[in-house]
Amino acid sequence: MHVSNGEGWGFGILRPHDHTCFDNSQYAQDIGPGDDSYTEYDVKVRDHAVDWLAQEGAAARDKPWALFVSFLRPHYPLTCPKPFYDMYDPERLPPRLRRSG
């Protein structure tokens, strides 16, 4: 969603989608620890949400309000900051499911 001055653009989630399948295996090449523009974007979204809660949310204690926060992750490339990646031992994760055919 594109957000400016607290207003989102919701029409993008309402557009018709074709349900054709394509081979997206090339996107799975970059799996592992790392940062990229999607991670940076999510960090900015998080920071703005925290700032809003501290300022606007705290100021509006006497009336109802809602905050919608949406992140890009998980999304290709399947990377994440190393501290989060290191939280999971690959040996203890369930095996990958593979489609037959």
WONOR-V175487 format. One record per residue. N is the residue number from 0. RES is the residue in one letter. OMEGA is omega in whole degrees, 0 to 359 (999 if undefined). BURIAL is I if it has 24 or more other ideal C-beta (glycine too) atoms within 12 Angstrom, else O. D_FIRST is the distance of its C-alpha to the first C-alpha in Angstrom with 2 decimals. Layout:
# WONOR-V175487
n=<N,N>
res=<RES,RES>
omega=<OMEGA,OMEGA>
burial=<BURIAL,BURIAL>
d_first=<D_FIRST,D_FIRST>
This chain:
# WONOR-V175487
n=<0,1,2,3,4,5,6,7,8,9,10,11,12,13,14,15,16,17,18,19,20,21,22,23,24,25,26,27,28,29,30,31,32,33,34,35,36,37,38,39,40,41,42,43,44,45,46,47,48,49,50,51,52,53,54,55,56,57,58,59,60,61,62,63,64,65,66,67,68,69,70,71,72,73,74,75,76,77,78,79,80,81,82,83,84,85,86,87,88,89,90,91,92,93,94,95,96,97,98,99,100>
res=<M,H,V,S,N,G,E,G,W,G,F,G,I,L,R,P,H,D,H,T,C,F,D,N,S,Q,Y,A,Q,D,I,G,P,G,D,D,S,Y,T,E,Y,D,V,K,V,R,D,H,A,V,D,W,L,A,Q,E,G,A,A,A,R,D,K,P,W,A,L,F,V,S,F,L,R,P,H,Y,P,L,T,C,P,K,P,F,Y,D,M,Y,D,P,E,R,L,P,P,R,L,R,R,S,G>
omega=<177,185,176,179,176,179,181,177,186,185,180,180,182,183,179,179,171,185,176,180,175,181,181,184,180,179,182,180,184,178,177,181,177,178,175,185,177,178,179,179,180,177,178,178,178,181,178,179,179,178,180,179,182,184,185,181,179,181,184,182,186,179,181,176,178,176,176,179,182,181,177,183,359,183,177,356,186,177,175,178,186,180,178,179,182,179,186,177,181,180,182,180,178,180,178,174,178,177,176,175,999>
burial=<O,O,O,O,O,O,O,O,O,O,O,O,O,O,O,O,O,O,O,O,O,O,O,O,O,O,O,O,O,O,O,O,O,O,O,O,O,O,I,O,O,I,O,O,I,O,O,I,O,O,O,O,O,O,O,O,O,O,O,O,O,O,O,O,O,O,O,O,O,O,O,O,O,O,O,O,O,O,I,I,O,O,O,O,O,O,O,O,O,O,O,O,O,O,O,O,O,O,O,O,O>
d_first=<0.00,3.73,6.16,9.80,12.79,11.31,9.58,6.06,5.58,6.49,8.71,7.14,8.08,11.31,12.64,15.89,16.27,19.62,21.04,23.15,23.73,24.16,25.60,22.94,25.61,25.31,22.02,24.10,26.34,24.56,24.87,26.03,25.72,23.95,21.10,18.73,15.72,13.35,15.61,15.71,11.96,12.13,15.27,13.84,11.16,14.27,16.45,14.47,14.41,18.10,18.95,17.46,19.46,22.51,22.46,20.82,21.19,24.76,25.57,24.52,26.86,28.76,26.04,23.34,19.75,16.63,13.94,10.79,9.83,7.83,9.30,9.45,13.13,15.21,14.52,17.08,19.01,20.23,21.20,21.06,22.90,26.61,27.30,24.96,26.31,29.82,29.39,30.09,33.40,33.02,36.45,35.36,32.23,32.75,33.50,30.88,30.89,31.85,31.75,35.13,35.93>
